[in-house]
Amino acid sequence: MGDLKQDRYPIGRFQRILRPLEASERAAFISEIEQTPATIRSLVQSLTELQLDIPYRPGGWTIRQVVHHVPDSHMHVYIRMKLAVTEDAPTIKAYDEARWAELSDARSGPIAASLDLLDALHRRWIRFLRALPESEFHKTFIHPELGAVPLFEAVAMYAWHGRHDAAHIRNALQRLV
């Protein structure tokens, strides 16, 4: 470790998607999203309470905070996607994920509820995504920092997000060795 950019973005930064995804690409990203809960659970299920409080990098979030962050983030995008499908290019509210990670439930709360929430949320989200007609993936929500985000891009972004946070946990686990 030691390279701050590499430590913060162990799989690289998300690259915006500027073209509609082919059905097969979209299906692959949805499958990745579907696997996120199992991946996160498998990485943390045998950790002790003390191990959960290891940061993934100096000054970074702890494993516990990352575990709580994933369902927080994924709940937001699930709702944003549903708004995009049911409204005309809604402007969504961003949230300060760093401040959320500092709240007591994320800093010291048991991870079991967040792991269960992630499982349940992803079951609903995957069902929603797999039932959407092709045309719905072109609908957008307006993010205050990113601008218009079509659903096909949000799918790719959250497949990346699951890999990104799993990599943070893996980095923290390497610090245990």
PyRosetta script that sets phi, psi and omega in degrees:
from pyrosetta import init, pose_from_sequence

init()
pose = pose_from_sequence("MGDLKQDRYPIGRFQRILRPLEASERAAFISEIEQTPATIRSLVQSLTELQLDIPYRPGGWTIRQVVHHVPDSHMHVYIRMKLAVTEDAPTIKAYDEARWAELSDARSGPIAASLDLLDALHRRWIRFLRALPESEFHKTFIHPELGAVPLFEAVAMYAWHGRHDAAHIRNALQRLV")
pose.set_psi(1, -171.3)
pose.set_omega(1, 177.7)
pose.set_phi(2, 121.3)
pose.set_psi(2, -28.8)
pose.set_omega(2, 177.9)
pose.set_phi(3, -86.0)
pose.set_psi(3, 108.7)
pose.set_omega(3, -174.0)
pose.set_phi(4, -56.9)
pose.set_psi(4, -43.4)
pose.set_omega(4, -180.0)
pose.set_phi(5, -62.4)
pose.set_psi(5, -44.7)
pose.set_omega(5, 178.9)
pose.set_phi(6, -64.6)
pose.set_psi(6, -39.8)
pose.set_omega(6, 179.4)
pose.set_phi(7, -67.1)
pose.set_psi(7, -38.9)
pose.set_omega(7, 179.5)
pose.set_phi(8, -75.5)
pose.set_psi(8, -35.0)
pose.set_omega(8, -177.4)
pose.set_phi(9, -128.7)
pose.set_psi(9, 71.3)
pose.set_omega(9, -173.4)
pose.set_phi(10, -63.1)
pose.set_psi(10, -21.1)
pose.set_omega(10, 176.4)
pose.set_phi(11, -111.0)
pose.set_psi(11, 12.6)
pose.set_omega(11, -176.9)
pose.set_phi(12, 88.5)
pose.set_psi(12, 164.0)
pose.set_omega(12, 177.5)
pose.set_phi(13, -74.4)
pose.set_psi(13, 153.2)
pose.set_omega(13, 175.2)
pose.set_phi(14, -66.3)
pose.set_psi(14, 134.1)
pose.set_omega(14, 176.0)
pose.set_phi(15, -99.8)
pose.set_psi(15, 121.1)
pose.set_omega(15, -178.8)
pose.set_phi(16, -55.6)
pose.set_psi(16, 144.4)
pose.set_omega(16, 179.9)
pose.set_phi(17, -96.3)
pose.set_psi(17, 117.9)
pose.set_omega(17, -174.7)
pose.set_phi(18, -103.2)
pose.set_psi(18, 3.5)
pose.set_omega(18, 179.6)
pose.set_phi(19, -136.7)
pose.set_psi(19, 150.4)
pose.set_omega(19, 176.4)
pose.set_phi(20, -59.1)
pose.set_psi(20, 145.8)
pose.set_omega(20, 179.1)
pose.set_phi(21, -82.7)
pose.set_psi(21, 145.9)
pose.set_omega(21, 169.8)
pose.set_phi(22, -67.2)
pose.set_psi(22, 155.0)
pose.set_omega(22, -179.6)
pose.set_phi(23, -55.9)
pose.set_psi(23, -39.2)
pose.set_omega(23, -178.9)
pose.set_phi(24, -68.5)
pose.set_psi(24, -36.8)
pose.set_omega(24, 177.2)
pose.set_phi(25, -65.2)
pose.set_psi(25, -46.2)
pose.set_omega(25, -179.9)
pose.set_phi(26, -61.2)
pose.set_psi(26, -44.1)
pose.set_omega(26, 179.4)
pose.set_phi(27, -60.9)
pose.set_psi(27, -38.8)
pose.set_omega(27, 178.8)
pose.set_phi(28, -65.2)
pose.set_psi(28, -42.3)
pose.set_omega(28, 178.0)
pose.set_phi(29, -65.2)
pose.set_psi(29, -40.5)
pose.set_omega(29, 178.7)
pose.set_phi(30, -63.4)
pose.set_psi(30, -40.0)
pose.set_omega(30, 176.6)
pose.set_phi(31, -62.6)
pose.set_psi(31, -38.6)
pose.set_omega(31, 176.0)
pose.set_phi(32, -62.1)
pose.set_psi(32, -45.4)
pose.set_omega(32, 178.3)
pose.set_phi(33, -59.2)
pose.set_psi(33, -41.9)
pose.set_omega(33, -179.6)
pose.set_phi(34, -59.2)
pose.set_psi(34, -35.0)
pose.set_omega(34, -177.3)
pose.set_phi(35, -81.8)
pose.set_psi(35, -13.8)
pose.set_omega(35, -175.5)
pose.set_phi(36, -54.1)
pose.set_psi(36, -49.1)
pose.set_omega(36, -179.0)
pose.set_phi(37, -57.9)
pose.set_psi(37, -43.2)
pose.set_omega(37, -179.8)
pose.set_phi(38, -66.3)
pose.set_psi(38, -37.8)
pose.set_omega(38, 178.9)
pose.set_phi(39, -64.3)
pose.set_psi(39, -49.4)
pose.set_omega(39, -178.9)
pose.set_phi(40, -61.9)
pose.set_psi(40, -46.3)
pose.set_omega(40, -179.3)
pose.set_phi(41, -59.7)
pose.set_psi(41, -44.1)
pose.set_omega(41, -177.8)
pose.set_phi(42, -64.1)
pose.set_psi(42, -31.4)
pose.set_omega(42, -179.7)
pose.set_phi(43, -73.0)
pose.set_psi(43, -29.3)
pose.set_omega(43, -171.1)
pose.set_phi(44, -113.7)
pose.set_psi(44, -8.6)
pose.set_omega(44, -170.4)
pose.set_phi(45, -60.6)
pose.set_psi(45, -28.8)
pose.set_omega(45, -176.8)
pose.set_phi(46, -101.1)
pose.set_psi(46, 7.8)
pose.set_omega(46, -176.8)
pose.set_phi(47, -80.9)
pose.set_psi(47, 147.3)
pose.set_omega(47, 175.0)
pose.set_phi(48, -81.4)
pose.set_psi(48, 167.9)
pose.set_omega(48, 176.3)
pose.set_phi(49, -58.2)
pose.set_psi(49, -40.6)
pose.set_omega(49, 178.9)
pose.set_phi(50, -65.5)
pose.set_psi(50, -40.3)
pose.set_omega(50, 179.9)
pose.set_phi(51, -66.4)
pose.set_psi(51, -32.9)
pose.set_omega(51, 178.9)
pose.set_phi(52, -63.9)
pose.set_psi(52, -20.0)
pose.set_omega(52, -177.9)
pose.set_phi(53, -97.1)
pose.set_psi(53, 16.4)
pose.set_omega(53, 173.9)
pose.set_phi(54, -82.8)
pose.set_psi(54, 129.3)
pose.set_omega(54, 176.9)
pose.set_phi(55, -75.4)
pose.set_psi(55, 151.9)
pose.set_omega(55, 179.9)
pose.set_phi(56, -77.2)
pose.set_psi(56, -16.5)
pose.set_omega(56, 174.6)
pose.set_phi(57, -157.6)
pose.set_psi(57, 159.6)
pose.set_omega(57, 176.9)
pose.set_phi(58, -56.3)
pose.set_psi(58, 126.7)
pose.set_omega(58, -179.3)
pose.set_phi(59, 79.4)
pose.set_psi(59, 1.5)
pose.set_omega(59, -178.5)
pose.set_phi(60, -94.2)
pose.set_psi(60, 178.5)
pose.set_omega(60, 177.8)
pose.set_phi(61, -65.9)
pose.set_psi(61, 156.8)
pose.set_omega(61, 173.2)
pose.set_phi(62, -81.9)
pose.set_psi(62, 166.4)
pose.set_omega(62, 175.4)
pose.set_phi(63, -55.3)
pose.set_psi(63, -43.4)
pose.set_omega(63, 179.9)
pose.set_phi(64, -56.8)
pose.set_psi(64, -47.2)
pose.set_omega(64, -179.0)
pose.set_phi(65, -63.5)
pose.set_psi(65, -38.6)
pose.set_omega(65, 177.8)
pose.set_phi(66, -63.8)
pose.set_psi(66, -45.1)
pose.set_omega(66, 179.9)
pose.set_phi(67, -59.2)
pose.set_psi(67, -42.8)
pose.set_omega(67, 178.9)
pose.set_phi(68, -71.2)
pose.set_psi(68, -32.6)
pose.set_omega(68, -179.4)
pose.set_phi(69, -64.3)
pose.set_psi(69, -39.2)
pose.set_omega(69, -173.5)
pose.set_phi(70, -58.7)
pose.set_psi(70, -53.1)
pose.set_omega(70, 178.2)
pose.set_phi(71, -66.2)
pose.set_psi(71, -32.3)
pose.set_omega(71, 175.7)
pose.set_phi(72, -57.2)
pose.set_psi(72, -50.3)
pose.set_omega(72, -178.3)
pose.set_phi(73, -65.7)
pose.set_psi(73, -44.0)
pose.set_omega(73, -176.2)
pose.set_phi(74, -71.2)
pose.set_psi(74, -29.7)
pose.set_omega(74, 173.2)
pose.set_phi(75, -63.4)
pose.set_psi(75, -42.0)
pose.set_omega(75, 179.6)
pose.set_phi(76, -59.8)
pose.set_psi(76, -47.4)
pose.set_omega(76, -176.2)
pose.set_phi(77, -71.1)
pose.set_psi(77, -33.5)
pose.set_omega(77, 176.4)
pose.set_phi(78, -59.7)
pose.set_psi(78, -46.4)
pose.set_omega(78, 179.2)
pose.set_phi(79, -66.9)
pose.set_psi(79, -40.8)
pose.set_omega(79, 178.3)
pose.set_phi(80, -60.2)
pose.set_psi(80, -41.1)
pose.set_omega(80, 179.0)
pose.set_phi(81, -65.1)
pose.set_psi(81, -42.1)
pose.set_omega(81, 179.8)
pose.set_phi(82, -66.3)
pose.set_psi(82, -36.9)
pose.set_omega(82, 175.6)
pose.set_phi(83, -63.6)
pose.set_psi(83, -42.1)
pose.set_omega(83, -179.6)
pose.set_phi(84, -61.8)
pose.set_psi(84, -35.1)
pose.set_omega(84, -178.8)
pose.set_phi(85, -77.1)
pose.set_psi(85, -29.0)
pose.set_omega(85, -174.1)
pose.set_phi(86, -104.6)
pose.set_psi(86, -8.0)
pose.set_omega(86, 179.3)
pose.set_phi(87, -131.4)
pose.set_psi(87, 168.6)
pose.set_omega(87, -179.3)
pose.set_phi(88, -92.5)
pose.set_psi(88, 101.0)
pose.set_omega(88, 177.9)
pose.set_phi(89, 45.2)
pose.set_psi(89, 60.9)
pose.set_omega(89, -177.9)
pose.set_phi(90, -66.6)
pose.set_psi(90, 145.7)
pose.set_omega(90, 171.8)
pose.set_phi(91, -86.1)
pose.set_psi(91, 123.6)
pose.set_omega(91, -177.3)
pose.set_phi(92, -95.5)
pose.set_psi(92, 162.6)
pose.set_omega(92, 176.4)
pose.set_phi(93, -95.0)
pose.set_psi(93, 128.3)
pose.set_omega(93, 173.4)
pose.set_phi(94, -78.1)
pose.set_psi(94, 165.5)
pose.set_omega(94, 175.1)
pose.set_phi(95, -134.0)
pose.set_psi(95, 154.9)
pose.set_omega(95, -177.8)
pose.set_phi(96, -88.3)
pose.set_psi(96, 90.2)
pose.set_omega(96, -174.6)
pose.set_phi(97, -60.9)
pose.set_psi(97, -32.8)
pose.set_omega(97, 179.0)
pose.set_phi(98, -64.9)
pose.set_psi(98, -40.2)
pose.set_omega(98, 178.4)
pose.set_phi(99, -71.3)
pose.set_psi(99, -36.8)
pose.set_omega(99, 176.1)
pose.set_phi(100, -60.6)
pose.set_psi(100, -39.3)
pose.set_omega(100, -178.3)
pose.set_phi(101, -67.7)
pose.set_psi(101, -19.1)
pose.set_omega(101, 179.1)
pose.set_phi(102, -90.4)
pose.set_psi(102, -9.3)
pose.set_omega(102, 178.1)
pose.set_phi(103, -67.8)
pose.set_psi(103, 153.6)
pose.set_omega(103, -171.2)
pose.set_phi(104, -60.2)
pose.set_psi(104, -34.1)
pose.set_omega(104, -179.8)
pose.set_phi(105, -64.7)
pose.set_psi(105, -32.5)
pose.set_omega(105, 179.5)
pose.set_phi(106, -85.2)
pose.set_psi(106, -33.7)
pose.set_omega(106, -178.3)
pose.set_phi(107, -75.4)
pose.set_psi(107, -34.5)
pose.set_omega(107, -172.8)
pose.set_phi(108, -138.2)
pose.set_psi(108, 0.2)
pose.set_omega(108, -177.2)
pose.set_phi(109, -74.1)
pose.set_psi(109, 152.8)
pose.set_omega(109, 175.9)
pose.set_phi(110, -61.4)
pose.set_psi(110, 144.7)
pose.set_omega(110, -176.2)
pose.set_phi(111, -84.8)
pose.set_psi(111, -14.2)
pose.set_omega(111, -174.5)
pose.set_phi(112, -56.4)
pose.set_psi(112, -43.7)
pose.set_omega(112, -178.7)
pose.set_phi(113, -64.5)
pose.set_psi(113, -39.3)
pose.set_omega(113, 179.1)
pose.set_phi(114, -69.1)
pose.set_psi(114, -36.5)
pose.set_omega(114, 176.5)
pose.set_phi(115, -65.3)
pose.set_psi(115, -42.6)
pose.set_omega(115, 177.7)
pose.set_phi(116, -66.5)
pose.set_psi(116, -41.1)
pose.set_omega(116, 177.4)
pose.set_phi(117, -61.0)
pose.set_psi(117, -43.4)
pose.set_omega(117, 179.2)
pose.set_phi(118, -61.0)
pose.set_psi(118, -43.2)
pose.set_omega(118, 177.2)
pose.set_phi(119, -58.3)
pose.set_psi(119, -52.3)
pose.set_omega(119, -176.8)
pose.set_phi(120, -64.9)
pose.set_psi(120, -44.4)
pose.set_omega(120, 179.5)
pose.set_phi(121, -59.0)
pose.set_psi(121, -45.6)
pose.set_omega(121, -178.3)
pose.set_phi(122, -67.6)
pose.set_psi(122, -33.0)
pose.set_omega(122, 175.4)
pose.set_phi(123, -61.0)
pose.set_psi(123, -45.6)
pose.set_omega(123, 178.3)
pose.set_phi(124, -66.0)
pose.set_psi(124, -46.2)
pose.set_omega(124, -175.4)
pose.set_phi(125, -63.6)
pose.set_psi(125, -43.6)
pose.set_omega(125, -179.5)
pose.set_phi(126, -66.0)
pose.set_psi(126, -41.1)
pose.set_omega(126, 177.0)
pose.set_phi(127, -59.9)
pose.set_psi(127, -45.0)
pose.set_omega(127, 177.6)
pose.set_phi(128, -58.9)
pose.set_psi(128, -50.1)
pose.set_omega(128, -176.8)
pose.set_phi(129, -64.5)
pose.set_psi(129, -42.1)
pose.set_omega(129, -177.4)
pose.set_phi(130, -71.0)
pose.set_psi(130, -20.8)
pose.set_omega(130, 178.9)
pose.set_phi(131, -89.2)
pose.set_psi(131, -11.5)
pose.set_omega(131, -177.1)
pose.set_phi(132, -71.7)
pose.set_psi(132, 132.1)
pose.set_omega(132, 172.3)
pose.set_phi(133, -66.5)
pose.set_psi(133, 155.1)
pose.set_omega(133, 179.7)
pose.set_phi(134, -46.6)
pose.set_psi(134, -45.9)
pose.set_omega(134, -175.2)
pose.set_phi(135, -61.0)
pose.set_psi(135, -29.5)
pose.set_omega(135, -178.1)
pose.set_phi(136, -68.5)
pose.set_psi(136, -25.1)
pose.set_omega(136, -179.8)
pose.set_phi(137, -71.7)
pose.set_psi(137, -10.0)
pose.set_omega(137, 177.1)
pose.set_phi(138, -91.3)
pose.set_psi(138, -9.6)
pose.set_omega(138, 177.0)
pose.set_phi(139, -69.2)
pose.set_psi(139, 153.9)
pose.set_omega(139, -174.1)
pose.set_phi(140, -127.5)
pose.set_psi(140, 158.7)
pose.set_omega(140, 162.3)
pose.set_phi(141, -118.9)
pose.set_psi(141, 157.0)
pose.set_omega(141, -178.9)
pose.set_phi(142, -103.9)
pose.set_psi(142, 117.0)
pose.set_omega(142, 178.7)
pose.set_phi(143, -95.6)
pose.set_psi(143, 135.0)
pose.set_omega(143, -176.4)
pose.set_phi(144, -59.8)
pose.set_psi(144, -25.0)
pose.set_omega(144, -179.9)
pose.set_phi(145, -104.1)
pose.set_psi(145, -31.3)
pose.set_omega(145, -174.3)
pose.set_phi(146, -98.1)
pose.set_psi(146, -16.9)
pose.set_omega(146, -174.7)
pose.set_phi(147, 82.0)
pose.set_psi(147, -148.0)
pose.set_omega(147, -177.8)
pose.set_phi(148, -71.1)
pose.set_psi(148, 127.9)
pose.set_omega(148, 178.5)
pose.set_phi(149, -122.3)
pose.set_psi(149, 108.1)
pose.set_omega(149, 175.9)
pose.set_phi(150, -71.0)
pose.set_psi(150, 153.9)
pose.set_omega(150, -178.1)
pose.set_phi(151, -60.5)
pose.set_psi(151, -34.5)
pose.set_omega(151, 178.4)
pose.set_phi(152, -61.2)
pose.set_psi(152, -35.4)
pose.set_omega(152, 177.9)
pose.set_phi(153, -72.5)
pose.set_psi(153, -39.1)
pose.set_omega(153, 178.8)
pose.set_phi(154, -62.8)
pose.set_psi(154, -36.4)
pose.set_omega(154, 176.7)
pose.set_phi(155, -61.4)
pose.set_psi(155, -47.5)
pose.set_omega(155, 178.9)
pose.set_phi(156, -63.3)
pose.set_psi(156, -41.4)
pose.set_omega(156, -178.7)
pose.set_phi(157, -62.1)
pose.set_psi(157, -39.7)
pose.set_omega(157, -176.5)
pose.set_phi(158, -84.5)
pose.set_psi(158, -19.1)
pose.set_omega(158, 167.0)
pose.set_phi(159, -66.4)
pose.set_psi(159, -45.3)
pose.set_omega(159, 175.7)
pose.set_phi(160, -59.0)
pose.set_psi(160, -45.0)
pose.set_omega(160, -175.7)
pose.set_phi(161, -59.0)
pose.set_psi(161, -42.2)
pose.set_omega(161, 177.9)
pose.set_phi(162, -62.8)
pose.set_psi(162, -43.8)
pose.set_omega(162, 177.0)
pose.set_phi(163, -63.7)
pose.set_psi(163, -40.5)
pose.set_omega(163, -179.3)
pose.set_phi(164, -60.1)
pose.set_psi(164, -50.3)
pose.set_omega(164, -178.2)
pose.set_phi(165, -72.9)
pose.set_psi(165, -32.0)
pose.set_omega(165, 173.3)
pose.set_phi(166, -62.9)
pose.set_psi(166, -38.1)
pose.set_omega(166, 177.9)
pose.set_phi(167, -65.7)
pose.set_psi(167, -36.5)
pose.set_omega(167, 175.7)
pose.set_phi(168, -60.4)
pose.set_psi(168, -44.4)
pose.set_omega(168, 179.5)
pose.set_phi(169, -64.2)
pose.set_psi(169, -43.4)
pose.set_omega(169, 177.9)
pose.set_phi(170, -59.8)
pose.set_psi(170, -39.8)
pose.set_omega(170, 177.6)
pose.set_phi(171, -61.5)
pose.set_psi(171, -42.8)
pose.set_omega(171, 178.3)
pose.set_phi(172, -64.1)
pose.set_psi(172, -40.1)
pose.set_omega(172, -179.8)
pose.set_phi(173, -64.0)
pose.set_psi(173, -33.8)
pose.set_omega(173, 176.9)
pose.set_phi(174, -64.7)
pose.set_psi(174, -29.1)
pose.set_omega(174, 178.6)
pose.set_phi(175, -71.5)
pose.set_psi(175, -19.2)
pose.set_omega(175, 179.7)
pose.set_phi(176, -77.7)
pose.set_psi(176, -21.6)
pose.set_omega(176, -175.2)
pose.set_phi(177, -76.2)
pose.dump_pdb("model.pdb")
